[in-house]
Amino acid sequence: MALRHSGRRVAVLFSGCGVFDGAEIHEASAALVALTRAGIQPRMFAPDKPQHHVINHIGGVEMDGQERNVLLESARIARGDIKPLKELLVTDFDALIIPGGFGAAKNLCDFAIKGPDFQVDPEVKTILTDFQEKKKPIGLCCIAPVIAAKLFQCKVTVGSDKEGDDWPYAGTAQAIQSMGAQHEVHGLDSVCVDDCARIVTSAAFMCNAPFHKIHDNVALMVNKTLDMINE
C-alpha cells in the first residue's frame, strides 16, 4: 500500500550530537523514524563549522581544550550520510525539520548565550528564510522553536510557560514573547501550528518525560509538518 507522503522530499537540520552541546539524539532519531514511516527518505544537513563548546555529558561541565565540528558530530547521528548546510537547495525539498538539543541554541544560533538578544547563524537564517518565503513548512521541537520565533515573529510552543520539575525551561516562553512572537502552551499530546507562517512546533524534551512520550511528541510534529505540505 502506498504511503501518503511517499516521494516527498524532506531535509533535516542537525546541530551536532548530544543534548548539551549538539542535537538531542532521541529527538533526532524520533524525527527520522517518523519520516521513514511516512515513506520519506530524509536528507540530513548540518553547518560545517566549530561547535560553540564541548560538554562532558556525565558531569554537565565544559571540557577545556576540546574542539569539535558541528557537521562531523552530526554525522554520528546520520550514520555518515550528511552534507554541509551550504549544499542544501531549498528548491529540492518540500519541508524542513529541526530537532532540538542545546546545539540548536548554541550552534544554529546563540540563544543559550545571549538570551532574547541572540542572533541566528547567517547560513541557518538564509535557509529558513528561503523555506518560509517559498511557503514550505518548517517543523521544530524542543528549544529550536526560538529560531523561528526570532526570524518570523510567529506562533510557537516550547511547552509550558510555568516552571516546575516537569518543565525546567519554561522561562523560554517569556523570552519568545519578548521577541514579538507568540507563545502557545502545549503539553506532549499536541503541537502548535502557525498556518500563516507554515511553522509547526512541539515541546519534546523541554519537558522531563519518558523517552516514549518524547518520541510520540516529535512524531506528532513531523506528521503535522508533512500534512502541511499538502495544504
Secondary structure, 3 states (H helix, E strand, C coil): CCCCCCCCCEEEECCCCCCCCCCCHHHHHHHHHHHHHCCCCCEEEECCCECCCCECCCCCCECCCCCCEHHHHHHHHCCCCEEEHHHCCHHHCCEEEECCCHHHHHCCECHHHHHHHCCECHHHHHHHHHHHHCCCCEEEECCCHHHHHHHHCCEECCCCCCCCCCCCCCCHHHHHHHCCCEECCCCCCCCEEECCCCEEEECHHHCCCCHHHHHHHHHHHHHHHHHHHCC
